[in-house]
Amino acid sequence: MSYKLSATLSAHTSDVRALSTPADDLILSSSRDSTAIVWRRDPSASKFTSDSVFHASTRYVNAVTYLPPTPDAPKGYAVTGDQDGIINVYSLEPTKDDPDYTLLGHSNNVCGLRTTPGGSIISCSWDSTARVWKNFNPAYELKGHENSVWDVIAINEDEFITGSADKTIKLWKEHKVIHTFSGHNAVVRSLALIPDIGFASCADNEIRVWSLGGDLVYTLTGHTSFIYRLAVLPSGDLVSSSEDRSVRVWKDGECSQVLVHPAISVWTVSTLPNGDIVSGASDKTIRIFSASEDRWAPTEELKAYEDVIAQQSLSSHDVEQVKVETTDALGTPGTKVGQTKLVLNGDVTEVHHWDGSVWEKIGERVEGTSGGGGGGEKTKTFFEGKEYDYVWSVAIEDGEPSLKLPYNVSENPMAAAQRFLERNNLPVAHVNTIVEYIYQNTPGQTLGTGGNEQYVDPFTGASRYRSSGPSAPSGPASSYVDPYTGASRYTGSPAPAASAPSSSYMDPYTGASRYSGTPQSQPAATPAKPASILPMLQPVLLKEGNLVQMRAKLHQFSNDMMNEISTSSLAMYPEEERNIDDAFAYVQKCAAGNRPTNPLRTVHIDSVIHVLERWPTSQRLPVLDLARLIVAFCPESVKESGVKERFFECLFKAAEWQTPWVKSPSKPVEMNVMLVFRAVANVAQEGSGAADGPWLGQMLKVVSGASYGTLTPAQRKPWATMLLNVSCVTLFTPLDTSSRELHLSMIFQVLEEEKTDSESVYRALVGLGNVIYASKQQNSPLGGAQAAQVTRSMRDLPTRFPEDRVRNVVVEISALLVSGVL
């Protein structure tokens, strides 16, 4: 009899990653929501309910298993493993949130746990080892794999089998390797013992069944994407779960049933002693399927579930590539369970599969027109919310899971290859290999030549980061697309005469609001004398930003990483997600003029640091953007001793900063550096502690590793703004002599090298005026050489930038040099 839905268990708030099903009335589950849940079947209602919840980690709980009863735990233990490499053991009676035992030894994510009838615990980890624990103490460390160990099973109390990302399987006697099984061409993700035969293993979309002697017994194929987990039914038949939205049941070497799920990733599958199948998926849900009719869900619930499955939109890589037929084809029985048919029903292409007795609709395929020269109608594949002609699974580096390579035939293959490598933080040396792969896998297509193509924005997939054409000398050097919306731009415009940058000029980040100063006197035959600009006391804080888009992009990146097995460990952990959302909420209230009473704390800063430390270059932009807003609106959050140092060290590392700075060809790196400059500009304000001790001078030394001429237009304004804001700080707390000299030399670079952007020059010029004003007030005048350099740097500014505001500040600075403080 076929398996049908029996029950749906919902309590987790994120992906269900692991299951253990030791008894017909007991299920253990673990999740990315940092918890493990104990589910028990109510004998009276025959339904599973949540019995207890263990908050097993602050990060993902990726493994769970059941340890048989002991005198101290008459109902046994739940054993969990998390991303920190920590194994916790909880008694199921009495239950309490604190673990009874904590097993330390792994240095990375614990991705698999098993137990033996004798009470041993076997664990495996991304640290390339497996470990055996007896009486809650280490017994053996299984070292020999060259990459992550994804699964481990016990044959008996002293013999074990491990599967690894190094594509091998090893048989162990205690801590010694007895035999190595080779043959898989990808990461070995799961293992399962098969009575009277040996064991099964899976890699990519293939299952292999082996004898313990090393012979390959048979191979099973049918899944269309990664297989994540294997389990064995009491009958000895195999069950597998996959990225292709399904659980498959295998009998006598053939697929006997496909259980389609309304979720992309079916991460895990297990079996109950009564033969029921339990799955856990990316939709936060546990499902139980039974072959016993008396345990099937009510008819109306089954119908509702079938309707949900039938309404799925499946992209072409979710189904086999077969021809589209008419509805008459459904009258012909299938040749094997799991066989797929594409049937044109009106304007909709339906996906049906053969369940052994009838054709069952499992979704609708998305259609689109070809973007290339192939002609006719072509299936489009959706990847990360965008349509592509192709989405391939590509294994770039040995021992690592395949990565998704999306491509449209209208694209320049080189641009697509660069985007792929950048997105996955891979060496650019692979670019020719990827280009060749694209050509080999698009036979007969006319590919985009890219003669006039622009680089695709890695954040939006549509807009580009690009410079505008040359502008007039009085305008800014270039304009840039807003990285979130693709609409707002970095732009400058002529400023009012004698304006002060502290007022409301355009924030160059958004191109909308402006720090422009108050308008001067109305035109008249004899203009009124402009008001003095110097000293300018208040810094220009770069607070503008599209918070909605910023937060959405950050969560999108995290979700994308979570849904790919190769990057799932990089996604935000639940606690980080809460802290970062708190930070967004705080900034949002401040931007609305409703500053919260309680400031952000070190825990919020730490979460930003941890995410930046893990995320690849192309995904860091919204995190860095949030970082610069945190220091702008809540400077006290980094004031505590050591926090500011750690925070900015992380920011520069995330921007891949190096000294001396060499301009990077990478657009994400360019934007990341720009945002770090903005953060440095924003921290130079009262309340941040920037002037406490030598830190500000040290920060100037770090930034001075770049010469102004190597910076892009988007980076120059925040650099100049930083110099201005540092000068505002020094009006009250002077820099040491060497730091002041460095500060001046950086200002001189802007004034002497900038040829087109008057805003950057104006901000640096006001900063210079503040430095000179402070030097006189603090009785520490500039030396003769420095005064001469000031004069030289300003000599042609009124001619190069014929604006009243530039000329007025030059006049004020000259007066300070000649006659004393005005």
NUSETI-831945 format. One line per field, with one value per residue (C-alpha): residue number from 1; chain; x, y, z. Coordinates in steps of 0.5 Angstrom, whole numbers, plus 500, padded with zeros to 3 digits. Example, Ala and Ser with C-alpha at 12.3 -4.5 7.8 and 13.67 -1.06 7.14 Angstrom:
2
n = 1,2
chain = A,A
c1 = 525,527
c2 = 491,498
c3 = 516,514
//
This chain:
822
n = 1,2,3,4,5,6,7,8,9,10,11,12,13,14,15,16,17,18,19,20,21,22,23,24,25,26,27,28,29,30,31,32,33,34,35,36,37,38,39,40,41,42,43,44,45,46,47,48,49,50,51,52,53,54,55,56,57,58,59,60,61,62,63,64,65,66,67,68,69,70,71,72,73,74,75,76,77,78,79,80,81,82,83,84,85,86,87,88,89,90,91,92,93,94,95,96,97,98,99,100,101,102,103,104,105,106,107,108,109,110,111,112,113,114,115,116,117,118,119,120,121,122,123,124,125,126,127,128,129,130,131,132,133,134,135,136,137,138,139,140,141,142,143,144,145,146,147,148,149,150,151,152,153,154,155,156,157,158,159,160,161,162,163,164,165,166,167,168,169,170,171,172,173,174,175,176,177,178,179,180,181,182,183,184,185,186,187,188,189,190,191,192,193,194,195,196,197,198,199,200,201,202,203,204,205,206,207,208,209,210,211,212,213,214,215,216,217,218,219,220,221,222,223,224,225,226,227,228,229,230,231,232,233,234,235,236,237,238,239,240,241,242,243,244,245,246,247,248,249,250,251,252,253,254,255,256,257,258,259,260,261,262,263,264,265,266,267,268,269,270,271,272,273,274,275,276,277,278,279,280,281,282,283,284,285,286,287,288,289,290,291,292,293,294,295,296,297,298,299,300,301,302,303,304,305,306,307,308,309,310,311,312,313,314,315,316,317,318,319,320,321,322,323,324,325,326,327,328,329,330,331,332,333,334,335,336,337,338,339,340,341,342,343,344,345,346,347,348,349,350,351,352,353,354,355,356,357,358,359,360,361,362,363,364,365,366,367,368,369,370,371,372,373,374,375,376,377,378,379,380,381,382,383,384,385,386,387,388,389,390,391,392,393,394,395,396,397,398,399,400,401,402,403,404,405,406,407,408,409,410,411,412,413,414,415,416,417,418,419,420,421,422,423,424,425,426,427,428,429,430,431,432,433,434,435,436,437,438,439,440,441,442,443,444,445,446,447,448,449,450,451,452,453,454,455,456,457,458,459,460,461,462,463,464,465,466,467,468,469,470,471,472,473,474,475,476,477,478,479,480,481,482,483,484,485,486,487,488,489,490,491,492,493,494,495,496,497,498,499,500,501,502,503,504,505,506,507,508,509,510,511,512,513,514,515,516,517,518,519,520,521,522,523,524,525,526,527,528,529,530,531,532,533,534,535,536,537,538,539,540,541,542,543,544,545,546,547,548,549,550,551,552,553,554,555,556,557,558,559,560,561,562,563,564,565,566,567,568,569,570,571,572,573,574,575,576,577,578,579,580,581,582,583,584,585,586,587,588,589,590,591,592,593,594,595,596,597,598,599,600,601,602,603,604,605,606,607,608,609,610,611,612,613,614,615,616,617,618,619,620,621,622,623,624,625,626,627,628,629,630,631,632,633,634,635,636,637,638,639,640,641,642,643,644,645,646,647,648,649,650,651,652,653,654,655,656,657,658,659,660,661,662,663,664,665,666,667,668,669,670,671,672,673,674,675,676,677,678,679,680,681,682,683,684,685,686,687,688,689,690,691,692,693,694,695,696,697,698,699,700,701,702,703,704,705,706,707,708,709,710,711,712,713,714,715,716,717,718,719,720,721,722,723,724,725,726,727,728,729,730,731,732,733,734,735,736,737,738,739,740,741,742,743,744,745,746,747,748,749,750,751,752,753,754,755,756,757,758,759,760,761,762,763,764,765,766,767,768,769,770,771,772,773,774,775,776,777,778,779,780,781,782,783,784,785,786,787,788,789,790,791,792,793,794,795,796,797,798,799,800,801,802,803,804,805,806,807,808,809,810,811,812,813,814,815,816,817,818,819,820,821,822
chain = A,A,A,A,A,A,A,A,A,A,A,A,A,A,A,A,A,A,A,A,A,A,A,A,A,A,A,A,A,A,A,A,A,A,A,A,A,A,A,A,A,A,A,A,A,A,A,A,A,A,A,A,A,A,A,A,A,A,A,A,A,A,A,A,A,A,A,A,A,A,A,A,A,A,A,A,A,A,A,A,A,A,A,A,A,A,A,A,A,A,A,A,A,A,A,A,A,A,A,A,A,A,A,A,A,A,A,A,A,A,A,A,A,A,A,A,A,A,A,A,A,A,A,A,A,A,A,A,A,A,A,A,A,A,A,A,A,A,A,A,A,A,A,A,A,A,A,A,A,A,A,A,A,A,A,A,A,A,A,A,A,A,A,A,A,A,A,A,A,A,A,A,A,A,A,A,A,A,A,A,A,A,A,A,A,A,A,A,A,A,A,A,A,A,A,A,A,A,A,A,A,A,A,A,A,A,A,A,A,A,A,A,A,A,A,A,A,A,A,A,A,A,A,A,A,A,A,A,A,A,A,A,A,A,A,A,A,A,A,A,A,A,A,A,A,A,A,A,A,A,A,A,A,A,A,A,A,A,A,A,A,A,A,A,A,A,A,A,A,A,A,A,A,A,A,A,A,A,A,A,A,A,A,A,A,A,A,A,A,A,A,A,A,A,A,A,A,A,A,A,A,A,A,A,A,A,A,A,A,A,A,A,A,A,A,A,A,A,A,A,A,A,A,A,A,A,A,A,A,A,A,A,A,A,A,A,A,A,A,A,A,A,A,A,A,A,A,A,A,A,A,A,A,A,A,A,A,A,A,A,A,A,A,A,A,A,A,A,A,A,A,A,A,A,A,A,A,A,A,A,A,A,A,A,A,A,A,A,A,A,A,A,A,A,A,A,A,A,A,A,A,A,A,A,A,A,A,A,A,A,A,A,A,A,A,A,A,A,A,A,A,A,A,A,A,A,A,A,A,A,A,A,A,A,A,A,A,A,A,A,A,A,A,A,A,A,A,A,A,A,A,A,A,A,A,A,A,A,A,A,A,A,A,A,A,A,A,A,A,A,A,A,A,A,A,A,A,A,A,A,A,A,A,A,A,A,A,A,A,A,A,A,A,A,A,A,A,A,A,A,A,A,A,A,A,A,A,A,A,A,A,A,A,A,A,A,A,A,A,A,A,A,A,A,A,A,A,A,A,A,A,A,A,A,A,A,A,A,A,A,A,A,A,A,A,A,A,A,A,A,A,A,A,A,A,A,A,A,A,A,A,A,A,A,A,A,A,A,A,A,A,A,A,A,A,A,A,A,A,A,A,A,A,A,A,A,A,A,A,A,A,A,A,A,A,A,A,A,A,A,A,A,A,A,A,A,A,A,A,A,A,A,A,A,A,A,A,A,A,A,A,A,A,A,A,A,A,A,A,A,A,A,A,A,A,A,A,A,A,A,A,A,A,A,A,A,A,A,A,A,A,A,A,A,A,A,A,A,A,A,A,A,A,A,A,A,A,A,A,A,A,A,A,A,A,A,A,A,A,A,A,A,A,A,A,A,A,A,A,A,A,A,A,A,A,A,A,A,A,A,A,A,A,A,A,A,A,A,A,A,A,A,A,A,A,A,A,A,A,A,A,A,A,A,A,A,A,A,A,A,A,A,A,A,A,A,A,A,A,A,A,A,A,A,A,A,A,A,A,A,A,A,A,A,A,A,A,A,A,A,A,A,A,A,A,A,A,A,A,A,A,A,A,A,A,A,A,A,A,A,A,A,A,A,A,A,A,A,A,A,A,A,A,A,A,A,A,A,A,A,A,A,A,A,A,A,A,A,A,A,A,A,A,A,A,A,A,A,A,A,A,A
c1 = 500,502,505,500,500,499,501,504,508,509,513,520,521,526,528,528,535,535,531,531,525,527,520,513,511,517,520,526,527,533,532,536,532,537,532,531,524,521,515,510,504,498,495,488,488,494,497,504,505,511,512,519,523,531,534,540,545,545,546,544,542,544,544,540,540,537,541,537,535,540,538,539,535,529,526,533,537,536,543,544,550,551,555,560,562,558,554,549,546,539,535,528,525,526,527,530,533,540,544,546,552,556,561,567,572,570,572,567,560,557,553,552,550,549,548,549,545,551,550,556,555,558,559,562,564,566,573,574,574,569,569,566,564,563,560,560,567,572,574,576,578,577,582,584,579,582,575,569,566,558,556,558,554,556,556,557,560,567,566,564,563,564,563,566,567,573,569,571,568,572,571,574,576,576,581,584,582,581,578,577,571,572,567,563,565,562,561,558,553,549,550,545,546,542,541,544,547,552,551,548,551,549,553,550,544,546,545,550,549,556,558,562,567,568,564,559,552,548,547,540,539,532,533,534,538,543,541,541,539,538,534,532,525,524,523,530,528,531,528,532,531,533,534,529,523,522,523,523,522,527,525,528,533,528,524,517,514,516,513,513,514,511,518,525,530,527,533,532,528,528,523,519,519,512,514,512,516,518,521,524,524,526,519,520,515,516,511,509,507,504,503,497,491,488,494,493,490,483,480,479,487,489,486,488,495,495,492,498,503,499,499,507,511,517,523,526,531,526,524,526,528,522,518,511,505,498,493,492,498,496,492,498,501,508,514,517,515,517,517,515,511,510,503,500,493,491,496,499,505,503,508,505,509,507,506,505,498,496,499,499,500,506,506,506,512,514,515,518,521,529,533,538,539,536,529,522,520,525,524,526,529,528,534,534,528,530,529,535,536,540,542,548,550,558,563,569,574,575,571,566,559,556,555,549,551,546,546,542,544,544,550,557,560,566,561,557,563,566,559,559,566,565,558,562,568,572,579,579,584,578,574,577,574,567,567,569,564,558,560,560,553,550,551,547,546,549,551,552,558,558,560,556,554,555,557,551,550,551,546,540,541,539,542,549,555,557,560,557,560,565,561,562,568,564,560,561,566,561,554,553,547,544,546,539,534,538,534,537,544,550,550,553,550,552,552,549,555,558,555,557,557,554,547,544,548,546,548,552,550,543,543,536,537,543,547,547,547,543,542,546,543,538,542,543,547,552,552,552,558,557,557,563,564,570,570,565,563,558,561,557,554,552,545,541,540,534,533,527,531,538,534,531,537,541,535,535,542,542,536,539,545,541,538,544,548,554,553,548,553,554,547,545,544,537,540,544,538,534,540,541,533,534,539,535,529,533,536,529,526,532,531,524,526,524,531,530,532,536,542,544,549,556,551,549,556,558,553,555,562,560,556,561,567,563,559,563,565,559,554,557,554,548,551,557,551,548,554,556,548,549,556,552,546,548,556,556,555,562,565,566,574,576,569,571,578,574,569,573,578,573,570,577,578,571,573,579,583,590,596,598,592,591,585,581,577,571,565,563,570,569,563,565,571,566,562,567,570,563,563,570,567,561,565,568,563,562,559,563,570,574,578,580,587,591,585,583,590,591,585,588,594,590,586,592,595,591,593,587,588,587,580,574,569,564,570,572,567,566,574,573,568,572,577,572,569,576,577,571,573,580,577,576,581,587,591,598,603,605,597,596,601,598,591,594,597,591,587,593,592,584,585,591,589,581,580,572,568,567,564,570,574,569,569,577,577,573,577,583,580,578,585,588,583,584,592,591,586,591,597,600,601,603,610,613,613,606,603,607,603,597,598,600,594,589,592,588,582,578,579,579,572,569,564,563,563,570,572,570,573,580,579,578,583,588,586,587,594,596,593,590,583,577
c2 = 500,507,512,518,524,522,528,535,537,545,548,550,557,555,549,543,540,533,528,522,517,511,509,509,515,519,524,528,534,540,546,552,556,554,549,541,539,532,530,525,521,522,515,517,522,518,525,527,534,538,535,539,544,544,551,547,553,560,558,552,545,541,534,530,523,519,515,509,509,509,509,516,517,512,515,516,522,527,529,535,538,545,549,551,544,543,537,537,531,532,527,526,525,529,535,541,546,546,539,534,533,537,534,538,536,538,545,546,544,538,535,528,524,517,512,505,500,500,507,510,517,517,524,527,534,539,539,533,528,523,522,516,518,513,514,521,522,521,514,515,520,518,522,521,524,530,534,535,528,529,523,517,510,505,497,495,498,499,499,505,508,515,519,525,531,528,524,517,513,509,503,504,499,503,509,505,505,498,500,506,506,510,511,517,524,529,530,524,526,521,513,508,501,496,489,483,487,492,500,505,512,518,523,529,525,518,513,507,500,497,490,491,488,494,491,496,492,497,504,508,514,518,524,531,535,533,528,530,524,516,512,505,502,496,492,494,498,505,512,518,526,531,538,536,537,530,524,517,510,505,497,492,497,501,507,505,512,519,523,531,536,544,546,546,543,536,536,530,523,518,512,509,502,501,503,510,515,522,528,535,541,548,550,549,543,536,531,524,519,512,506,504,507,507,512,517,524,525,525,533,534,529,533,540,537,535,541,545,540,541,549,549,553,548,551,547,544,541,536,532,535,531,533,537,532,533,531,524,522,521,515,511,508,510,505,507,510,517,518,525,528,535,536,542,543,550,555,551,546,541,537,530,524,516,514,506,507,514,520,525,533,535,542,547,549,556,558,564,566,565,571,569,567,560,562,559,558,556,554,559,557,561,562,567,570,572,568,565,560,556,554,549,545,546,543,548,545,538,536,542,542,544,551,554,558,562,564,568,567,574,575,576,569,573,577,571,568,574,574,567,567,574,571,565,568,564,565,569,564,560,565,561,555,557,561,555,551,556,555,547,547,552,548,552,558,565,568,575,578,584,589,594,591,593,590,586,589,583,586,587,583,589,595,597,600,605,612,617,621,627,633,640,642,645,639,632,627,622,619,612,607,606,599,597,600,601,608,613,615,618,625,632,639,646,649,655,661,660,654,650,643,642,644,640,638,632,626,623,616,617,623,625,629,634,638,645,650,656,660,667,674,675,678,685,691,690,683,683,680,672,670,666,659,658,654,649,646,640,634,632,625,621,618,618,611,606,602,598,596,595,590,586,585,583,578,576,574,570,566,565,562,558,555,552,547,549,556,554,555,562,565,569,565,566,571,575,576,578,583,586,587,590,595,596,598,603,606,607,610,615,617,619,623,618,616,610,611,605,605,599,595,591,585,588,590,583,580,585,583,576,576,580,575,570,573,573,580,581,580,585,591,592,589,595,600,598,599,606,608,605,609,615,614,611,613,610,603,603,607,602,600,595,595,601,598,591,594,598,592,588,593,594,587,586,591,587,593,593,598,601,601,598,600,594,592,589,593,590,591,598,599,596,601,607,604,603,611,613,609,612,619,618,615,622,625,627,621,615,616,617,622,618,616,615,611,617,618,611,611,616,612,606,610,614,607,610,616,620,619,611,612,612,618,614,613,621,624,620,621,628,628,624,629,635,631,629,637,638,633,637,643,641,635,636,631,629,633,627,625,633,633,626,629,636,632,628,634,637,631,633,640,639,632,633,636,636,634,641,638,634,640,644,639,638,646,647,642,645,652,648,645,652,655,650,651,658,657,651,655,650,654,651,651,655,649,647,654,655,648,651,657,653,648,653,658,655,653,659,658,651,651,658,658,663,658,656,663,665,659,661,668,666,661,666,671,666,665,672,676,671,668,672
c3 = 500,499,504,505,510,517,521,521,527,527,533,530,527,522,518,521,520,524,527,531,532,537,538,535,541,541,536,537,532,532,528,526,531,536,540,540,541,544,541,544,542,546,547,547,541,537,536,537,541,543,550,552,548,550,548,546,543,541,534,529,532,526,530,535,537,542,548,551,558,564,572,572,566,566,559,556,554,548,545,541,537,535,530,536,536,543,544,550,553,556,561,558,565,569,564,565,560,563,560,564,561,556,551,549,543,537,534,529,527,529,523,525,532,533,539,540,544,549,551,547,543,536,533,527,525,520,524,519,525,528,536,540,547,553,559,557,556,550,548,541,536,529,525,518,513,509,510,514,516,515,518,522,524,529,526,534,540,537,529,526,519,517,510,508,504,501,497,501,506,512,516,523,528,535,532,527,519,517,510,505,500,494,488,490,486,491,498,502,506,509,511,513,515,511,515,512,506,509,508,504,502,498,495,490,487,487,493,493,497,499,503,509,505,500,494,491,491,487,485,486,482,481,485,481,486,493,497,504,509,508,513,513,514,518,512,510,504,504,504,502,503,498,495,490,495,496,500,496,498,495,494,491,488,485,487,489,491,491,497,494,499,499,501,497,502,505,510,514,514,519,520,526,528,526,519,518,515,518,515,517,512,510,511,519,519,521,517,518,513,514,509,514,512,520,521,515,516,515,508,508,510,505,500,502,502,495,493,496,493,486,486,487,481,479,476,470,475,479,474,469,462,458,452,454,452,451,457,453,455,462,460,459,465,467,466,473,480,480,472,470,465,463,460,457,460,457,458,464,463,469,472,474,476,477,484,481,480,478,475,480,479,483,481,475,471,470,462,459,453,451,452,447,440,441,438,440,447,452,460,465,471,477,482,488,485,478,472,468,462,465,473,473,479,479,483,483,489,491,497,497,495,488,487,483,477,474,466,461,454,453,458,457,459,462,466,469,471,475,478,480,483,487,490,492,494,490,487,480,477,476,471,465,467,468,462,458,462,460,453,453,456,451,445,439,443,441,447,449,447,452,447,451,457,464,470,473,480,485,490,486,479,475,476,476,480,474,474,470,464,466,469,469,473,479,479,482,479,478,480,483,483,490,491,494,490,483,483,488,486,489,486,487,485,486,493,495,496,503,505,511,510,517,515,510,504,500,503,497,499,497,493,496,502,502,507,504,509,510,503,503,502,496,490,490,487,494,496,504,507,508,515,518,517,521,526,524,531,529,524,518,520,514,517,510,508,505,512,509,503,507,512,506,503,509,510,503,503,510,507,501,504,509,503,500,504,502,505,510,516,514,515,521,527,531,536,531,527,533,535,528,528,534,531,525,530,534,528,525,531,531,524,525,531,536,540,544,552,552,547,543,547,546,544,538,536,537,532,527,528,527,521,518,520,516,510,503,500,496,501,506,504,508,514,513,512,518,522,520,522,528,530,527,531,537,538,545,543,541,547,552,552,547,543,538,537,535,531,527,526,523,519,515,515,512,507,505,507,506,506,502,499,491,488,487,481,485,485,492,495,492,496,502,503,502,507,512,510,512,519,521,519,523,529,529,534,541,545,541,545,539,542,548,548,541,538,533,531,530,525,521,520,518,513,510,507,501,497,495,488,488,491,487,487,491,496,496,499,506,506,506,511,515,515,516,522,525,525,529,534,535,536,543,544,540,537,538,534,529,528,527,521,518,518,515,510,508,507,503,498,497,496,491,487,487,480,479,486,489,495,497,496,500,506,506,506,512,516,514,517,523,524,524,528,533,533,535,540,543,543,538,531,525,523,517,512,514,513,507,505,507,502,496,497,497,491,485,489,487,480,480,483,482,488,493,499,497,496,502,506,503,505,512,512,509,515,520,518,517,523,528,530,527
//
